[in-house]
């Protein structure tokens, strides 16, 4: 049986088998992402079990070890690594996901501070690991090559909303043209959304970042697309602060195009599950992105 199908008691048994001295007093299943099943142990530890057989944890373990001490925000420090079944465990980074509603509830000053913190994280992360060293860890370029294939096959012409389908097709053509141009490559976190942040509501600051499973050698402009889908104005603030720190120039159009492609590919993956929460989130995000097309696409 795949690990993501195992009951909670079985997952606890796996951990106890590897670490018999670890006293598991309580455990509960948390909301996982695309790649991992997540459980909380003793209200203070997070354990992630990959859902897919081809998911390689070794790369993430090496990356986090390499950048430890080089990032200001808290990041996972793996204290538990599966011996027979792949998983990792680390002390929980206390905080809540940064939702759009939470972001909108913050004052102007608080949003600026938050943007500064995120820009600093990107800057530090891009400096922490060289492309050559990341390559030796097994990181690859163009891990998003599947996205346009899924969009062509399952989204364009398949959406009931023809206007949105036509919009995605136009952006997909622009994306294909972009891929013929040179990229400013970095070792990118590659999927920074509110779900991967531990936000402290009381202080209004980000405590830490977790889930480094999507790290890849990528175009630096793609780094901002998940944030852009969350809130465009806020992302522009992050970008300005990142540019000032790094000296790099971020192409706003590329950020916009990558955001559309990222969300459209989610629709493709979940095309048979239109009532799912993630499908609806991506659909609504694309509707907001469509409204911004004149501002960010030439």
ZAVEXVEX-232641 format. One record per residue (C-alpha): x, y, z; residue number from 1. Coordinates in steps of 0.5 Angstrom, whole numbers, plus 500, padded with zeros to 3 digits. Layout:
<atoms>
+-----+-----+-----+------+
|   u |   v |   w | kedo |
+-----+-----+-----+------+
|   X |   Y |   Z |  NUM |
...
+-----+-----+-----+------+
</atoms>
This chain:
<atoms>
+-----+-----+-----+------+
|   u |   v |   w | kedo |
+-----+-----+-----+------+
| 500 | 500 | 500 |    1 |
| 503 | 507 | 498 |    2 |
| 505 | 511 | 504 |    3 |
| 500 | 516 | 503 |    4 |
| 494 | 511 | 504 |    5 |
| 497 | 508 | 510 |    6 |
| 493 | 510 | 517 |    7 |
| 496 | 514 | 522 |    8 |
| 497 | 509 | 527 |    9 |
| 502 | 505 | 521 |   10 |
| 505 | 512 | 520 |   11 |
| 507 | 512 | 528 |   12 |
| 509 | 505 | 528 |   13 |
| 514 | 506 | 522 |   14 |
| 517 | 512 | 526 |   15 |
| 517 | 508 | 532 |   16 |
| 521 | 503 | 529 |   17 |
| 526 | 507 | 526 |   18 |
| 527 | 511 | 533 |   19 |
| 525 | 507 | 539 |   20 |
| 527 | 512 | 544 |   21 |
| 522 | 517 | 541 |   22 |
| 516 | 518 | 545 |   23 |
| 510 | 519 | 541 |   24 |
| 505 | 522 | 546 |   25 |
| 500 | 525 | 541 |   26 |
| 499 | 525 | 533 |   27 |
| 495 | 528 | 528 |   28 |
| 494 | 528 | 520 |   29 |
| 495 | 535 | 518 |   30 |
| 493 | 538 | 511 |   31 |
| 499 | 536 | 506 |   32 |
| 501 | 538 | 499 |   33 |
| 501 | 535 | 492 |   34 |
| 508 | 531 | 494 |   35 |
| 507 | 530 | 502 |   36 |
| 503 | 527 | 507 |   37 |
| 504 | 531 | 513 |   38 |
| 503 | 529 | 521 |   39 |
| 504 | 533 | 527 |   40 |
| 507 | 529 | 533 |   41 |
| 507 | 531 | 540 |   42 |
| 504 | 538 | 538 |   43 |
| 512 | 540 | 537 |   44 |
| 514 | 536 | 531 |   45 |
| 513 | 535 | 523 |   46 |
| 514 | 529 | 519 |   47 |
| 513 | 529 | 512 |   48 |
| 512 | 522 | 508 |   49 |
| 513 | 523 | 500 |   50 |
| 506 | 521 | 497 |   51 |
| 510 | 519 | 490 |   52 |
| 515 | 513 | 489 |   53 |
| 519 | 517 | 485 |   54 |
| 520 | 523 | 490 |   55 |
| 527 | 524 | 492 |   56 |
| 528 | 526 | 499 |   57 |
| 536 | 526 | 499 |   58 |
| 536 | 532 | 495 |   59 |
| 532 | 536 | 500 |   60 |
| 536 | 534 | 506 |   61 |
| 543 | 536 | 502 |   62 |
| 540 | 543 | 500 |   63 |
| 537 | 544 | 507 |   64 |
| 544 | 542 | 510 |   65 |
| 548 | 546 | 506 |   66 |
| 544 | 553 | 507 |   67 |
| 543 | 552 | 515 |   68 |
| 546 | 558 | 518 |   69 |
| 545 | 562 | 512 |   70 |
| 538 | 564 | 512 |   71 |
| 535 | 569 | 517 |   72 |
| 528 | 566 | 517 |   73 |
| 527 | 559 | 521 |   74 |
| 528 | 553 | 516 |   75 |
| 527 | 546 | 518 |   76 |
| 533 | 542 | 521 |   77 |
| 532 | 535 | 520 |   78 |
| 532 | 531 | 526 |   79 |
| 529 | 524 | 524 |   80 |
| 530 | 521 | 517 |   81 |
| 527 | 515 | 515 |   82 |
| 531 | 508 | 514 |   83 |
| 526 | 503 | 511 |   84 |
| 521 | 508 | 509 |   85 |
| 522 | 515 | 506 |   86 |
| 520 | 521 | 511 |   87 |
| 523 | 527 | 515 |   88 |
| 522 | 530 | 521 |   89 |
| 523 | 536 | 524 |   90 |
| 521 | 541 | 530 |   91 |
| 515 | 545 | 528 |   92 |
| 516 | 552 | 526 |   93 |
| 510 | 556 | 530 |   94 |
| 506 | 560 | 525 |   95 |
| 500 | 560 | 521 |   96 |
| 499 | 560 | 513 |   97 |
| 499 | 567 | 510 |   98 |
| 492 | 567 | 507 |   99 |
| 490 | 573 | 502 |  100 |
| 485 | 575 | 507 |  101 |
| 490 | 575 | 513 |  102 |
| 495 | 579 | 508 |  103 |
| 489 | 584 | 506 |  104 |
| 488 | 585 | 514 |  105 |
| 495 | 588 | 515 |  106 |
| 496 | 595 | 515 |  107 |
| 501 | 599 | 510 |  108 |
| 507 | 599 | 514 |  109 |
| 506 | 591 | 516 |  110 |
| 505 | 589 | 509 |  111 |
| 512 | 593 | 507 |  112 |
| 515 | 589 | 513 |  113 |
| 513 | 583 | 511 |  114 |
| 515 | 584 | 503 |  115 |
| 522 | 586 | 506 |  116 |
| 522 | 579 | 510 |  117 |
| 520 | 575 | 504 |  118 |
| 525 | 579 | 499 |  119 |
| 531 | 578 | 504 |  120 |
| 529 | 571 | 504 |  121 |
| 529 | 570 | 497 |  122 |
| 536 | 574 | 496 |  123 |
| 539 | 570 | 502 |  124 |
| 537 | 563 | 499 |  125 |
| 539 | 565 | 492 |  126 |
| 546 | 566 | 495 |  127 |
| 546 | 560 | 499 |  128 |
| 547 | 555 | 494 |  129 |
| 551 | 556 | 488 |  130 |
| 548 | 553 | 481 |  131 |
| 554 | 548 | 480 |  132 |
| 554 | 545 | 487 |  133 |
| 546 | 544 | 487 |  134 |
| 547 | 540 | 480 |  135 |
| 552 | 536 | 484 |  136 |
| 546 | 535 | 489 |  137 |
| 542 | 532 | 483 |  138 |
| 538 | 539 | 482 |  139 |
| 536 | 540 | 475 |  140 |
| 533 | 545 | 470 |  141 |
| 527 | 546 | 467 |  142 |
| 523 | 542 | 472 |  143 |
| 516 | 545 | 470 |  144 |
| 517 | 543 | 462 |  145 |
| 510 | 539 | 464 |  146 |
| 506 | 545 | 465 |  147 |
| 505 | 547 | 458 |  148 |
| 504 | 540 | 456 |  149 |
| 498 | 539 | 461 |  150 |
| 495 | 546 | 459 |  151 |
| 495 | 544 | 451 |  152 |
| 492 | 537 | 453 |  153 |
| 487 | 538 | 458 |  154 |
| 485 | 546 | 459 |  155 |
| 485 | 549 | 452 |  156 |
| 479 | 548 | 449 |  157 |
| 476 | 544 | 455 |  158 |
| 474 | 549 | 460 |  159 |
| 467 | 551 | 460 |  160 |
| 469 | 558 | 460 |  161 |
| 471 | 560 | 453 |  162 |
| 474 | 567 | 455 |  163 |
| 479 | 564 | 460 |  164 |
| 481 | 558 | 456 |  165 |
| 483 | 563 | 450 |  166 |
| 486 | 568 | 455 |  167 |
| 490 | 562 | 457 |  168 |
| 492 | 560 | 450 |  169 |
| 495 | 567 | 449 |  170 |
| 499 | 567 | 455 |  171 |
| 501 | 560 | 453 |  172 |
| 504 | 562 | 446 |  173 |
| 508 | 568 | 450 |  174 |
| 511 | 563 | 455 |  175 |
| 513 | 558 | 449 |  176 |
| 517 | 565 | 446 |  177 |
| 520 | 566 | 453 |  178 |
| 523 | 559 | 453 |  179 |
| 527 | 561 | 447 |  180 |
| 530 | 567 | 450 |  181 |
| 536 | 567 | 455 |  182 |
| 534 | 566 | 463 |  183 |
| 537 | 569 | 469 |  184 |
| 538 | 562 | 473 |  185 |
| 539 | 561 | 480 |  186 |
| 537 | 556 | 485 |  187 |
| 530 | 558 | 486 |  188 |
| 526 | 556 | 492 |  189 |
| 521 | 555 | 486 |  190 |
| 514 | 555 | 490 |  191 |
| 513 | 560 | 495 |  192 |
| 506 | 561 | 497 |  193 |
| 503 | 563 | 503 |  194 |
| 502 | 555 | 505 |  195 |
| 509 | 555 | 506 |  196 |
| 510 | 560 | 511 |  197 |
| 510 | 560 | 518 |  198 |
| 506 | 567 | 519 |  199 |
| 506 | 570 | 527 |  200 |
| 500 | 574 | 527 |  201 |
| 502 | 577 | 533 |  202 |
| 508 | 580 | 531 |  203 |
| 506 | 581 | 524 |  204 |
| 512 | 577 | 521 |  205 |
| 514 | 571 | 518 |  206 |
| 517 | 566 | 523 |  207 |
| 520 | 561 | 518 |  208 |
| 519 | 558 | 511 |  209 |
| 518 | 550 | 510 |  210 |
| 517 | 545 | 505 |  211 |
| 523 | 546 | 500 |  212 |
| 521 | 540 | 496 |  213 |
| 521 | 544 | 489 |  214 |
| 527 | 547 | 489 |  215 |
| 530 | 547 | 482 |  216 |
| 535 | 551 | 478 |  217 |
| 530 | 556 | 475 |  218 |
| 529 | 563 | 472 |  219 |
| 529 | 568 | 477 |  220 |
| 523 | 571 | 475 |  221 |
| 519 | 565 | 476 |  222 |
| 521 | 565 | 483 |  223 |
| 515 | 570 | 484 |  224 |
| 510 | 567 | 481 |  225 |
| 506 | 564 | 486 |  226 |
| 506 | 570 | 491 |  227 |
| 504 | 574 | 484 |  228 |
| 498 | 569 | 484 |  229 |
| 496 | 571 | 491 |  230 |
| 497 | 578 | 491 |  231 |
| 500 | 582 | 485 |  232 |
| 501 | 589 | 489 |  233 |
| 504 | 586 | 495 |  234 |
| 509 | 582 | 490 |  235 |
| 511 | 588 | 486 |  236 |
| 513 | 591 | 493 |  237 |
| 517 | 584 | 494 |  238 |
| 520 | 585 | 487 |  239 |
| 522 | 592 | 488 |  240 |
| 526 | 590 | 495 |  241 |
| 529 | 584 | 492 |  242 |
| 532 | 588 | 486 |  243 |
| 535 | 593 | 491 |  244 |
| 538 | 588 | 495 |  245 |
| 541 | 583 | 489 |  246 |
| 542 | 588 | 484 |  247 |
| 538 | 584 | 479 |  248 |
| 532 | 586 | 475 |  249 |
| 526 | 582 | 475 |  250 |
| 522 | 582 | 469 |  251 |
| 515 | 583 | 471 |  252 |
| 512 | 580 | 464 |  253 |
| 515 | 574 | 466 |  254 |
| 513 | 574 | 473 |  255 |
| 506 | 575 | 470 |  256 |
| 506 | 569 | 465 |  257 |
| 509 | 564 | 469 |  258 |
| 504 | 566 | 474 |  259 |
| 498 | 564 | 469 |  260 |
| 502 | 558 | 467 |  261 |
| 503 | 555 | 474 |  262 |
| 495 | 556 | 475 |  263 |
| 493 | 554 | 469 |  264 |
| 497 | 547 | 470 |  265 |
| 493 | 546 | 476 |  266 |
| 487 | 546 | 472 |  267 |
| 490 | 541 | 468 |  268 |
| 492 | 536 | 473 |  269 |
| 485 | 537 | 477 |  270 |
| 481 | 538 | 470 |  271 |
| 476 | 532 | 473 |  272 |
| 476 | 535 | 480 |  273 |
| 472 | 542 | 478 |  274 |
| 469 | 542 | 485 |  275 |
| 476 | 541 | 489 |  276 |
| 478 | 547 | 493 |  277 |
| 485 | 547 | 490 |  278 |
| 481 | 547 | 483 |  279 |
| 477 | 553 | 485 |  280 |
| 483 | 557 | 488 |  281 |
| 487 | 556 | 481 |  282 |
| 481 | 558 | 477 |  283 |
| 479 | 564 | 481 |  284 |
| 486 | 566 | 481 |  285 |
| 486 | 566 | 474 |  286 |
| 480 | 570 | 473 |  287 |
| 484 | 575 | 477 |  288 |
| 490 | 575 | 473 |  289 |
| 486 | 576 | 467 |  290 |
| 484 | 582 | 469 |  291 |
| 491 | 585 | 470 |  292 |
| 493 | 583 | 463 |  293 |
| 494 | 590 | 460 |  294 |
| 498 | 592 | 466 |  295 |
| 503 | 586 | 466 |  296 |
| 503 | 583 | 459 |  297 |
| 505 | 587 | 453 |  298 |
+-----+-----+-----+------+
</atoms>
